[in-house]
Amino acid sequence: MKTFCLLLISFVAALSTSLAKPPSGFVSLFNGENLDGWWGAKTEDPDQWMSLSTDEFQKKWEASQIDIHKHWSVENGELVNDGKGLFLTTNKNYGDFELLLEYKTVAGADSGIYLRGVPQIQIWDSTKEGGKWKLGADKGSGGLWNNGPKGAPGRDPLVKADKPLGEWNKFHITMRGNLVTVILNEKLVVDEAPLINYWDRKTPIDKRKPLRDKGPIQLQTHGGEIRWRNIYVKELAASCCDPGDEVGYVSIFNGKNLDGWKGPLSNYEVKDGVLSCLKGKGGTIYTERKFKDFSVKLEFKLPAGGNNGLAIRYPGKGNAAYHGMCELQVLDNTHPRYAKLDPRQFHGSAYGIVAAKKGFLKKVGEWNEQEVIVRGSTITVFLNDEIILDADLSKVKTFMADKQHPGLSLKEGHFGFAGHNDPVAFRNIRIKELH
């Protein structure tokens, strides 16, 4: 009797662990009892089945139920796959979200998590005995495996964070726009890397179609048993720059004054939480702190024909476009006076070096959201959740009048604003150092 009681207590404890209550703001994707809320799909572009008629999709959905009930089961509140069959796919499609889940693999396992139907956050048996070190399993799980060759942003995890084989691993995944952050077992393994559109992979990266606004979350099957539990999702407001849901960012503008900034501060004003260049004034103001690799997020508003710039790794003197790493244009290039402008001077461009894609600015007088990611000599720019620039400046041989850019060798510098006589406004300016 005593042995039975101990076994019962152990069972109840295990079950209560696997059926934990969702954290505040999250909802459960798995009820611990059956496959309600899921259907089955494979590695297929969601555009294909989203374009089906209601009747056609219903047939596809029903056929998938037969398959997933053959290869997926529930044991003691755990979701179990036998390594075969269709991928478990949420009935609901998601835009920006946070995803929490736990998984446990067996020897030789290989799986992943698809975000909006796009592959994938990789899951490995990361041991040498698993036989997949040549593919990258030696670096651990959590990387954006389909982002491209070695060295592509987010493709390999920053650190190996896998637990020993047979133990439960815990993911915290955040997706905003194209950007994915992955925390595995409390360690940061992907730091706001853009998820590449796998379905447009034959097109150069800077010309690919943006990801779908919404798509399913999928749990991949790939040749070995894998178990899942505590699968929770929280939908986020569709904004790349909502300070409420960010990790690791600090404000570099207090909304009241220019404490912490240097340069011609009298040429700028602060009012109602907004920093603006005074009309007819200019010059580069910059943070007292220097930064190496970083991500900066901000909002800006342009007047008609407005011109300003983001000073990247500015040395504290000279022209931001020539003496810093670069100046990223902040410009109303829709104005007629810029009709014949060099494309390398459009909004978001690395001034005089690489042109950004046009067409994603909001109307004059509306607030835009922008993020800039600087890693080494590579700069990525997101404007209103669209990627408009992704370039390695060290691979650009010419600079405007065929001169080598003098600031590319800078490994660190200040962040700032290069005013050009127009009242361009900025707010919600925050930065995160990248490691």
VOPAGU-2260 file (C-alpha; in pm, 1 decimal, decimal comma):
REM VOPAGU-2260
SITE   aa  ch    i         X         Y         Z
SITE  MET   A    0       0,0       0,0       0,0
SITE  LYS   A    1     281,4     239,5      85,2
SITE  THR   A    2     451,9     166,8    -246,7
SITE  PHE   A    3     126,2     229,4    -434,2
SITE  CYS   A    4      79,2     566,1    -259,7
SITE  LEU   A    5     431,0     673,7    -345,0
SITE  LEU   A    6     375,9     580,1    -708,6
SITE  LEU   A    7      46,7     769,2    -713,1
SITE  ILE   A    8     208,1    1078,5    -561,1
SITE  SER   A    9     488,3    1062,6    -817,3
SITE  PHE   A   10     238,0    1030,7   -1101,0
SITE  VAL   A   11      28,4    1324,5    -980,8
SITE  ALA   A   12     342,1    1538,6    -935,8
SITE  ALA   A   13     459,5    1457,4   -1287,7
SITE  LEU   A   14     116,1    1528,3   -1431,2
SITE  SER   A   15      87,0    1860,1   -1247,3
SITE  THR   A   16     427,9    1962,2   -1384,9
SITE  SER   A   17     330,3    1878,8   -1742,8
SITE  LEU   A   18      -4,7    2058,4   -1710,1
SITE  ALA   A   19     118,5    2377,4   -1548,8
SITE  LYS   A   20    -102,2    2685,1   -1553,8
SITE  PRO   A   21     -26,7    2929,3   -1839,2
SITE  PRO   A   22     173,0    3237,1   -1734,0
SITE  SER   A   23     -13,5    3565,4   -1717,8
SITE  GLY   A   24    -118,4    3684,6   -2064,1
SITE  PHE   A   25     -57,8    3346,7   -2229,6
SITE  VAL   A   26    -307,6    3085,7   -2349,1
SITE  SER   A   27    -245,4    2713,3   -2384,3
SITE  LEU   A   28    -208,7    2558,9   -2731,2
SITE  PHE   A   29    -221,5    2203,8   -2593,6
SITE  ASN   A   30    -489,7    2094,2   -2347,1
SITE  GLY   A   31    -296,8    1793,7   -2218,5
SITE  GLU   A   32    -569,3    1550,9   -2327,5
SITE  ASN   A   33    -604,9    1542,8   -2706,9
SITE  LEU   A   34    -519,9    1715,8   -3036,8
SITE  ASP   A   35    -800,6    1970,8   -3030,3
SITE  GLY   A   36    -689,7    2298,0   -3190,7
SITE  TRP   A   37    -442,2    2131,9   -3427,3
SITE  TRP   A   38    -433,1    1990,1   -3778,2
SITE  GLY   A   39    -152,4    1852,9   -3995,5
SITE  ALA   A   40      62,3    2006,9   -4267,3
SITE  LYS   A   41     406,7    1940,3   -4408,0
SITE  THR   A   42     683,7    2170,4   -4529,6
SITE  GLU   A   43     458,5    2365,6   -4763,1
SITE  ASP   A   44     406,1    2732,1   -4836,9
SITE  PRO   A   45      99,3    2844,6   -4637,2
SITE  ASP   A   46      -1,3    3057,0   -4937,0
SITE  GLN   A   47     -89,1    2733,3   -5116,8
SITE  TRP   A   48    -346,8    2610,1   -4868,2
SITE  MET   A   49    -463,8    2955,9   -4765,2
SITE  SER   A   50    -572,7    3014,3   -5125,4
SITE  LEU   A   51    -792,9    2702,0   -5128,8
SITE  SER   A   52   -1169,7    2729,1   -5127,6
SITE  THR   A   53   -1349,7    2653,8   -4803,3
SITE  ASP   A   54   -1451,4    2307,1   -4928,5
SITE  GLU   A   55   -1102,1    2226,0   -5057,5
SITE  PHE   A   56    -938,4    2327,1   -4731,9
SITE  GLN   A   57   -1192,2    2131,1   -4528,0
SITE  LYS   A   58   -1100,4    1815,1   -4720,0
SITE  LYS   A   59    -729,2    1881,0   -4662,3
SITE  TRP   A   60    -790,7    1944,7   -4293,4
SITE  GLU   A   61    -997,2    1628,2   -4248,2
SITE  ALA   A   62    -740,2    1411,7   -4428,4
SITE  SER   A   63    -469,1    1552,2   -4203,0
SITE  GLN   A   64    -662,0    1447,9   -3892,2
SITE  ILE   A   65    -626,9    1082,8   -3990,0
SITE  ASP   A   66    -250,4    1124,9   -4027,7
SITE  ILE   A   67    -180,7    1317,5   -3707,1
SITE  HIS   A   68    -387,1    1078,2   -3495,1
SITE  LYS   A   69    -174,4     796,1   -3633,3
SITE  HIS   A   70     159,1     956,7   -3541,7
SITE  TRP   A   71      78,0    1190,4   -3251,6
SITE  SER   A   72     -53,7    1085,2   -2912,0
SITE  VAL   A   73     -95,3    1214,6   -2557,3
SITE  GLU   A   74      69,0    1040,2   -2261,9
SITE  ASN   A   75      43,5    1173,0   -1907,4
SITE  GLY   A   76     -21,1    1524,4   -2031,8
SITE  GLU   A   77     267,6    1513,4   -2280,3
SITE  LEU   A   78     234,4    1548,2   -2656,4
SITE  VAL   A   79     425,8    1264,1   -2824,2
SITE  ASN   A   80     528,7    1218,9   -3187,1
SITE  ASP   A   81     677,4     895,9   -3322,8
SITE  GLY   A   82     908,5    1078,2   -3565,0
SITE  LYS   A   83     677,4    1033,9   -3863,7
SITE  GLY   A   84     380,0    1195,4   -4030,5
SITE  LEU   A   85     260,1    1548,4   -4082,1
SITE  PHE   A   86     371,4    1838,7   -3864,8
SITE  LEU   A   87     129,5    1938,9   -3592,0
SITE  THR   A   88      -9,8    2275,2   -3705,7
SITE  THR   A   89    -220,8    2526,0   -3511,9
SITE  ASN   A   90    -572,5    2585,5   -3642,4
SITE  LYS   A   91    -520,9    2952,7   -3567,4
SITE  ASN   A   92    -273,4    3173,3   -3752,0
SITE  TYR   A   93     -51,3    3412,8   -3557,4
SITE  GLY   A   94     122,2    3741,4   -3635,6
SITE  ASP   A   95     353,3    3877,1   -3364,5
SITE  PHE   A   96     371,1    3654,2   -3059,9
SITE  GLU   A   97     563,7    3504,3   -2771,4
SITE  LEU   A   98     579,5    3125,1   -2756,7
SITE  LEU   A   99     672,5    2916,6   -2453,3
SITE  LEU   A  100     718,3    2540,1   -2470,4
SITE  GLU   A  101     919,7    2248,3   -2341,7
SITE  TYR   A  102    1051,6    1953,6   -2541,7
SITE  LYS   A  103    1245,0    1632,4   -2485,9
SITE  THR   A  104    1415,5    1427,2   -2756,9
SITE  VAL   A  105    1556,6    1077,9   -2793,4
SITE  ALA   A  106    1895,1     980,1   -2941,1
SITE  GLY   A  107    1934,3    1085,5   -3303,3
SITE  ALA   A  108    1629,0    1313,6   -3296,3
SITE  ASP   A  109    1597,0    1605,2   -3535,5
SITE  SER   A  110    1300,9    1838,2   -3519,1
SITE  GLY   A  111    1204,6    2204,7   -3530,4
SITE  ILE   A  112     944,6    2476,1   -3483,8
SITE  TYR   A  113     797,5    2661,7   -3782,3
SITE  LEU   A  114     698,9    3025,9   -3727,0
SITE  ARG   A  115     406,4    3151,2   -3937,9
SITE  GLY   A  116     459,6    2835,1   -4142,2
SITE  VAL   A  117     823,5    2925,0   -4216,2
SITE  PRO   A  118    1107,0    2684,1   -4124,9
SITE  GLN   A  119    1253,8    2688,1   -3867,1
SITE  ILE   A  120    1393,6    2698,0   -3515,7
SITE  GLN   A  121    1615,0    2390,9   -3513,9
SITE  ILE   A  122    1604,7    2115,0   -3251,4
SITE  TRP   A  123    1886,1    1858,8   -3242,4
SITE  ASP   A  124    2018,3    1566,2   -3052,8
SITE  SER   A  125    2328,4    1778,2   -2999,5
SITE  THR   A  126    2551,4    1495,4   -2876,2
SITE  LYS   A  127    2836,0    1366,7   -3091,4
SITE  GLU   A  128    2675,0    1023,6   -3079,1
SITE  GLY   A  129    2364,7    1170,6   -3245,2
SITE  GLY   A  130    2556,0    1173,0   -3572,2
SITE  LYS   A  131    2465,2    1524,3   -3687,8
SITE  TRP   A  132    2759,9    1733,8   -3585,0
SITE  LYS   A  133    2852,1    1781,2   -3951,9
SITE  LEU   A  134    2516,6    1951,2   -4003,5
SITE  GLY   A  135    2565,4    2185,9   -3709,6
SITE  ALA   A  136    2428,4    1989,8   -3414,2
SITE  ASP   A  137    2757,2    2048,5   -3232,3
SITE  LYS   A  138    2654,9    2415,7   -3194,7
SITE  GLY   A  139    2329,4    2322,2   -3023,7
SITE  SER   A  140    1959,9    2383,1   -3081,0
SITE  GLY   A  141    1764,8    2705,7   -3125,9
SITE  GLY   A  142    1920,7    2851,1   -3441,5
SITE  LEU   A  143    1725,7    2964,0   -3750,7
SITE  TRP   A  144    1851,3    2669,1   -3953,9
SITE  ASN   A  145    1704,7    2774,1   -4291,8
SITE  ASN   A  146    1838,9    3130,0   -4279,9
SITE  GLY   A  147    2119,8    3042,9   -4519,9
SITE  PRO   A  148    2483,3    2928,4   -4512,3
SITE  LYS   A  149    2708,4    2941,7   -4209,6
SITE  GLY   A  150    2742,5    3298,1   -4085,4
SITE  ALA   A  151    2390,2    3403,7   -4188,3
SITE  PRO   A  152    2212,1    3604,8   -3913,5
SITE  GLY   A  153    2064,9    3373,7   -3653,8
SITE  ARG   A  154    2150,5    3058,5   -3845,1
SITE  ASP   A  155    2366,8    2917,8   -3565,8
SITE  PRO   A  156    2291,3    2971,4   -3195,7
SITE  LEU   A  157    2507,9    3218,9   -3006,4
SITE  VAL   A  158    2577,2    2958,3   -2737,8
SITE  LYS   A  159    2507,7    2589,3   -2691,1
SITE  ALA   A  160    2227,9    2571,7   -2434,6
SITE  ASP   A  161    2090,6    2216,4   -2473,6
SITE  LYS   A  162    2024,9    2009,3   -2163,9
SITE  PRO   A  163    2168,2    1653,3   -2151,7
SITE  LEU   A  164    1981,4    1412,4   -2378,7
SITE  GLY   A  165    1663,2    1289,0   -2216,5
SITE  GLU   A  166    1602,9    1601,3   -2005,8
SITE  TRP   A  167    1335,9    1861,6   -2071,7
SITE  ASN   A  168    1442,6    2179,1   -2256,7
SITE  LYS   A  169    1254,7    2508,1   -2236,5
SITE  PHE   A  170    1210,3    2760,5   -2521,2
SITE  HIS   A  171    1101,9    3124,8   -2497,5
SITE  ILE   A  172    1053,5    3249,4   -2854,0
SITE  THR   A  173     953,5    3603,0   -2952,8
SITE  MET   A  174     857,3    3701,2   -3307,1
SITE  ARG   A  175     793,5    4062,0   -3412,1
SITE  GLY   A  176     771,1    4139,9   -3781,0
SITE  ASN   A  177    1061,4    3944,4   -3931,6
SITE  LEU   A  178    1263,6    3947,5   -3610,1
SITE  VAL   A  179    1304,8    3637,7   -3397,2
SITE  THR   A  180    1458,2    3612,2   -3050,1
SITE  VAL   A  181    1515,7    3268,3   -2900,7
SITE  ILE   A  182    1598,2    3191,9   -2538,1
SITE  LEU   A  183    1677,5    2825,9   -2469,6
SITE  ASN   A  184    1706,0    2710,8   -2109,5
SITE  GLU   A  185    1742,6    3073,1   -1993,4
SITE  LYS   A  186    2026,4    3142,4   -2238,8
SITE  LEU   A  187    2001,2    3381,9   -2534,4
SITE  VAL   A  188    2073,8    3180,4   -2849,9
SITE  VAL   A  189    1921,5    3405,3   -3121,4
SITE  ASP   A  190    1915,4    3780,6   -3070,9
SITE  GLU   A  191    1657,6    3956,2   -3291,1
SITE  ALA   A  192    1766,9    3792,3   -3614,8
SITE  PRO   A  193    1548,5    3841,2   -3923,7
SITE  LEU   A  194    1378,0    3516,7   -4025,4
SITE  ILE   A  195    1445,7    3472,3   -4395,6
SITE  ASN   A  196    1148,7    3399,8   -4623,3
SITE  TYR   A  197    1224,1    3035,8   -4708,8
SITE  TRP   A  198     944,2    3027,4   -4965,4
SITE  ASP   A  199    1115,0    3296,1   -5173,7
SITE  ARG   A  200    1464,2    3150,3   -5130,0
SITE  LYS   A  201    1556,3    3164,4   -5499,2
SITE  THR   A  202    1541,1    3545,3   -5483,5
SITE  PRO   A  203    1830,3    3754,6   -5340,9
SITE  ILE   A  204    1770,5    3829,6   -4973,3
SITE  ASP   A  205    1727,6    4205,2   -5015,6
SITE  LYS   A  206    1459,4    4151,8   -5281,2
SITE  ARG   A  207    1257,8    3874,5   -5122,2
SITE  LYS   A  208     891,1    3905,5   -5043,1
SITE  PRO   A  209     825,3    3989,8   -4678,9
SITE  LEU   A  210     697,5    3716,2   -4451,0
SITE  ARG   A  211     325,5    3663,7   -4423,9
SITE  ASP   A  212     157,1    3886,7   -4166,3
SITE  LYS   A  213       8,2    3575,1   -4007,9
SITE  GLY   A  214      63,5    3202,9   -4024,9
SITE  PRO   A  215      53,3    2885,6   -3815,3
SITE  ILE   A  216     290,7    2760,0   -3550,6
SITE  GLN   A  217     408,5    2409,5   -3644,0
SITE  LEU   A  218     585,3    2132,1   -3453,4
SITE  GLN   A  219     801,3    1936,2   -3694,4
SITE  THR   A  220     836,2    1557,1   -3719,1
SITE  HIS   A  221    1170,2    1433,7   -3845,7
SITE  GLY   A  222    1270,7    1076,1   -3779,4
SITE  GLY   A  223    1288,3    1043,6   -3400,6
SITE  GLU   A  224    1050,2    1054,9   -3107,3
SITE  ILE   A  225    1002,1    1395,9   -2951,4
SITE  ARG   A  226     782,3    1500,9   -2661,2
SITE  TRP   A  227     628,6    1842,7   -2595,5
SITE  ARG   A  228     451,8    2001,6   -2301,0
SITE  ASN   A  229     350,8    2339,1   -2155,0
SITE  ILE   A  230     291,4    2501,3   -2495,7
SITE  TYR   A  231     170,1    2857,3   -2445,6
SITE  VAL   A  232     132,0    3156,0   -2675,9
SITE  LYS   A  233      74,0    3526,7   -2617,9
SITE  GLU   A  234     -24,7    3743,4   -2912,8
SITE  LEU   A  235     153,0    4078,9   -2931,3
SITE  ALA   A  236      43,5    4409,4   -3076,0
SITE  ALA   A  237     152,9    4435,3   -3439,4
SITE  SER   A  238     438,7    4676,7   -3386,0
SITE  CYS   A  239     814,7    4641,6   -3421,7
SITE  CYS   A  240     871,4    4912,8   -3169,4
SITE  ASP   A  241     640,2    4862,6   -2871,3
SITE  PRO   A  242     854,5    4924,2   -2562,7
SITE  GLY   A  243     623,2    4716,6   -2346,5
SITE  ASP   A  244     731,9    4378,9   -2481,9
SITE  GLU   A  245    1107,9    4420,3   -2522,2
SITE  VAL   A  246    1397,7    4252,7   -2352,9
SITE  GLY   A  247    1737,5    4414,9   -2298,9
SITE  TYR   A  248    1666,8    4762,8   -2438,9
SITE  VAL   A  249    1741,5    5080,2   -2245,0
SITE  SER   A  250    1618,1    5429,1   -2318,2
SITE  ILE   A  251    1882,7    5675,2   -2439,0
SITE  PHE   A  252    1644,6    5973,3   -2441,9
SITE  ASN   A  253    1453,9    6058,3   -2123,9
SITE  GLY   A  254    1187,4    6267,9   -2301,3
SITE  LYS   A  255    1261,8    6571,4   -2083,9
SITE  ASN   A  256    1605,6    6702,7   -2178,4
SITE  LEU   A  257    1931,0    6603,1   -2346,2
SITE  ASP   A  258    2111,4    6466,4   -2043,3
SITE  GLY   A  259    2353,4    6200,8   -2167,2
SITE  TRP   A  260    2401,6    6368,2   -2507,4
SITE  LYS   A  261    2677,9    6584,0   -2654,0
SITE  GLY   A  262    2727,0    6808,2   -2957,4
SITE  PRO   A  263    2538,5    7122,6   -3066,0
SITE  LEU   A  264    2251,6    7059,1   -2823,0
SITE  SER   A  265    2114,3    7414,2   -2854,5
SITE  ASN   A  266    2019,0    7335,9   -3215,2
SITE  TYR   A  267    1760,7    7085,2   -3091,5
SITE  GLU   A  268    1455,3    7108,0   -2866,4
SITE  VAL   A  269    1271,0    6866,3   -2638,9
SITE  LYS   A  270     897,0    6904,6   -2600,7
SITE  ASP   A  271     627,8    6662,3   -2483,6
SITE  GLY   A  272     863,2    6365,6   -2499,2
SITE  VAL   A  273     977,4    6445,9   -2853,7
SITE  LEU   A  274    1326,1    6541,8   -2970,8
SITE  SER   A  275    1336,9    6770,5   -3277,4
SITE  CYS   A  276    1595,8    6957,8   -3474,3
SITE  LEU   A  277    1514,8    7328,8   -3485,0
SITE  LYS   A  278    1420,8    7467,7   -3823,7
SITE  GLY   A  279    1723,8    7622,6   -3990,8
SITE  LYS   A  280    1959,5    7452,6   -3744,1
SITE  GLY   A  281    2152,8    7129,8   -3757,2
SITE  GLY   A  282    2468,2    6943,9   -3669,7
SITE  THR   A  283    2523,6    6602,6   -3515,0
SITE  ILE   A  284    2424,9    6538,8   -3155,5
SITE  TYR   A  285    2533,3    6206,5   -3009,9
SITE  THR   A  286    2523,5    5987,4   -2701,5
SITE  GLU   A  287    2796,4    6019,8   -2440,7
SITE  ARG   A  288    2827,9    5641,9   -2448,5
SITE  LYS   A  289    2995,0    5452,1   -2730,0
SITE  PHE   A  290    2854,4    5132,6   -2879,7
SITE  LYS   A  291    3002,9    4844,6   -3077,1
SITE  ASP   A  292    2732,8    4609,3   -3207,1
SITE  PHE   A  293    2380,2    4715,5   -3117,6
SITE  SER   A  294    2013,7    4734,8   -3207,9
SITE  VAL   A  295    1841,5    5070,8   -3182,7
SITE  LYS   A  296    1466,6    5127,2   -3204,3
SITE  LEU   A  297    1291,9    5459,2   -3244,0
SITE  GLU   A  298    1001,5    5646,1   -3395,5
SITE  PHE   A  299    1036,7    5943,8   -3627,2
SITE  LYS   A  300     810,1    6193,1   -3801,1
SITE  LEU   A  301     904,1    6383,2   -4114,7
SITE  PRO   A  302     785,5    6726,4   -4226,9
SITE  ALA   A  303     744,7    6780,4   -4601,4
SITE  GLY   A  304    1091,5    6747,6   -4756,1
SITE  GLY   A  305    1244,8    6679,6   -4416,0
SITE  ASN   A  306    1607,1    6565,3   -4392,7
SITE  ASN   A  307    1801,9    6418,8   -4101,7
SITE  GLY   A  308    2013,9    6112,1   -4041,7
SITE  LEU   A  309    2114,2    5845,2   -3792,5
SITE  ALA   A  310    2484,0    5866,9   -3705,8
SITE  ILE   A  311    2623,4    5514,0   -3671,5
SITE  ARG   A  312    2949,1    5466,8   -3475,8
SITE  TYR   A  313    3011,9    5839,4   -3490,1
SITE  PRO   A  314    3363,9    5932,2   -3364,5
SITE  GLY   A  315    3244,5    6253,0   -3194,8
SITE  LYS   A  316    3366,9    6494,2   -3460,6
SITE  GLY   A  317    3348,8    6546,5   -3833,4
SITE  ASN   A  318    3072,8    6455,2   -4078,3
SITE  ALA   A  319    2859,2    6155,9   -3974,2
SITE  ALA   A  320    2830,5    6035,1   -4334,9
SITE  TYR   A  321    3204,7    6039,3   -4401,3
SITE  HIS   A  322    3386,9    6007,9   -4070,1
SITE  GLY   A  323    3152,7    5769,2   -3886,8
SITE  MET   A  324    3075,5    5415,4   -3997,1
SITE  CYS   A  325    2790,0    5566,1   -4195,4
SITE  GLU   A  326    2488,5    5794,1   -4181,7
SITE  LEU   A  327    2153,2    5627,8   -4237,9
SITE  GLN   A  328    1925,4    5869,0   -4419,0
SITE  VAL   A  329    1607,5    5994,7   -4253,8
SITE  LEU   A  330    1444,1    6168,5   -4546,3
SITE  ASP   A  331    1112,4    6250,8   -4708,3
SITE  ASN   A  332    1232,1    6126,7   -5046,3
SITE  THR   A  333     874,7    6157,3   -5181,2
SITE  HIS   A  334     922,3    6534,7   -5204,4
SITE  PRO   A  335     960,1    6671,8   -5560,4
SITE  ARG   A  336    1292,6    6836,2   -5479,4
SITE  TYR   A  337    1445,7    6489,9   -5435,5
SITE  ALA   A  338    1319,1    6354,1   -5767,9
SITE  LYS   A  339    1670,0    6320,2   -5912,0
SITE  LEU   A  340    1840,1    6207,4   -5593,2
SITE  ASP   A  341    2101,9    5933,1   -5601,9
SITE  PRO   A  342    1925,6    5612,0   -5483,9
SITE  ARG   A  343    2197,6    5577,4   -5218,2
SITE  GLN   A  344    2050,7    5887,2   -5052,5
SITE  PHE   A  345    1690,0    5766,4   -5016,9
SITE  HIS   A  346    1546,0    5706,7   -4671,5
SITE  GLY   A  347    1714,7    5420,8   -4485,9
SITE  SER   A  348    2014,7    5411,1   -4719,2
SITE  ALA   A  349    2367,9    5401,6   -4591,1
SITE  TYR   A  350    2443,9    5745,7   -4731,6
SITE  GLY   A  351    2639,2    5721,1   -5054,2
SITE  ILE   A  352    2713,2    5350,8   -5002,5
SITE  VAL   A  353    2410,8    5122,0   -5036,4
SITE  ALA   A  354    2056,2    5209,1   -5142,2
SITE  ALA   A  355    1756,3    5106,4   -4932,0
SITE  LYS   A  356    1426,7    4987,6   -5076,9
SITE  LYS   A  357    1167,8    5260,4   -5128,8
SITE  GLY   A  358     796,2    5263,6   -5067,2
SITE  PHE   A  359     757,3    5191,8   -4696,0
SITE  LEU   A  360     750,1    5542,4   -4546,1
SITE  LYS   A  361     420,0    5655,6   -4398,0
SITE  LYS   A  362     262,2    5981,6   -4508,2
SITE  VAL   A  363     434,6    6306,2   -4413,3
SITE  GLY   A  364     335,3    6402,3   -4060,2
SITE  GLU   A  365     273,8    6042,5   -3943,3
SITE  TRP   A  366     496,7    5853,1   -3702,5
SITE  ASN   A  367     717,7    5579,8   -3849,9
SITE  GLU   A  368     881,1    5295,0   -3658,1
SITE  GLN   A  369    1236,7    5193,3   -3739,7
SITE  GLU   A  370    1495,0    4950,5   -3610,7
SITE  VAL   A  371    1862,5    4941,4   -3704,3
SITE  ILE   A  372    2081,3    4639,9   -3627,8
SITE  VAL   A  373    2457,8    4685,8   -3648,8
SITE  ARG   A  374    2682,6    4378,7   -3635,7
SITE  GLY   A  375    3041,7    4424,5   -3741,8
SITE  SER   A  376    3028,5    4583,5   -4086,2
SITE  THR   A  377    2672,5    4466,2   -4154,9
SITE  ILE   A  378    2370,0    4692,0   -4117,1
SITE  THR   A  379    2005,5    4582,9   -4128,7
SITE  VAL   A  380    1721,6    4834,6   -4131,9
SITE  PHE   A  381    1353,7    4762,2   -4066,4
SITE  LEU   A  382    1102,9    5036,0   -4148,4
SITE  ASN   A  383     744,7    4984,5   -4032,7
SITE  ASP   A  384     813,5    4608,3   -4005,9
SITE  GLU   A  385     961,5    4582,6   -4356,4
SITE  ILE   A  386    1328,3    4508,9   -4420,7
SITE  ILE   A  387    1459,7    4787,8   -4643,7
SITE  LEU   A  388    1835,0    4743,9   -4607,2
SITE  ASP   A  389    2055,3    4444,4   -4530,3
SITE  ALA   A  390    2414,3    4497,3   -4638,9
SITE  ASP   A  391    2773,3    4427,7   -4545,5
SITE  LEU   A  392    2936,0    4766,4   -4602,4
SITE  SER   A  393    3283,0    4611,8   -4613,5
SITE  LYS   A  394    3189,5    4446,6   -4943,0
SITE  VAL   A  395    3105,5    4778,8   -5110,6
SITE  LYS   A  396    3411,1    4890,4   -5304,8
SITE  THR   A  397    3313,8    5247,7   -5389,7
SITE  PHE   A  398    3180,2    5544,0   -5196,6
SITE  MET   A  399    3006,9    5821,0   -5388,1
SITE  ALA   A  400    3286,7    5961,8   -5606,8
SITE  ASP   A  401    3473,8    5628,7   -5616,0
SITE  LYS   A  402    3643,5    5694,5   -5284,3
SITE  GLN   A  403    3689,2    5433,1   -5013,2
SITE  HIS   A  404    3467,4    5505,1   -4712,9
SITE  PRO   A  405    3698,4    5619,8   -4431,7
SITE  GLY   A  406    3474,3    5517,3   -4141,4
SITE  LEU   A  407    3431,7    5146,2   -4213,0
SITE  SER   A  408    3725,9    5051,7   -3993,3
SITE  LEU   A  409    3556,1    5191,4   -3680,8
SITE  LYS   A  410    3469,2    4912,1   -3437,5
SITE  GLU   A  411    3272,1    5137,3   -3200,7
SITE  GLY   A  412    3138,5    5487,5   -3178,9
SITE  HIS   A  413    2853,3    5707,8   -3062,9
SITE  PHE   A  414    2492,3    5693,4   -3182,2
SITE  GLY   A  415    2338,0    6020,6   -3285,2
SITE  PHE   A  416    2123,2    6238,7   -3510,2
SITE  ALA   A  417    2264,9    6440,8   -3798,4
SITE  GLY   A  418    2030,5    6736,4   -3838,7
SITE  HIS   A  419    2003,1    6919,9   -4170,3
SITE  ASN   A  420    1797,5    7232,6   -4095,7
SITE  ASP   A  421    1457,1    7058,2   -4086,9
SITE  PRO   A  422    1230,7    6990,7   -3783,4
SITE  VAL   A  423    1242,1    6612,2   -3804,7
SITE  ALA   A  424    1104,2    6464,0   -3480,3
SITE  PHE   A  425    1214,1    6154,4   -3283,5
SITE  ARG   A  426    1074,6    5972,8   -2979,1
SITE  ASN   A  427    1090,9    5638,3   -2791,9
SITE  ILE   A  428    1464,4    5600,6   -2860,1
SITE  ARG   A  429    1613,8    5288,4   -2704,3
SITE  ILE   A  430    1914,8    5071,9   -2764,9
SITE  LYS   A  431    2041,7    4725,1   -2684,6
SITE  GLU   A  432    2403,8    4619,8   -2700,7
SITE  LEU   A  433    2458,7    4295,0   -2890,7
SITE  HIS   A  434    2717,7    4039,0   -2796,5
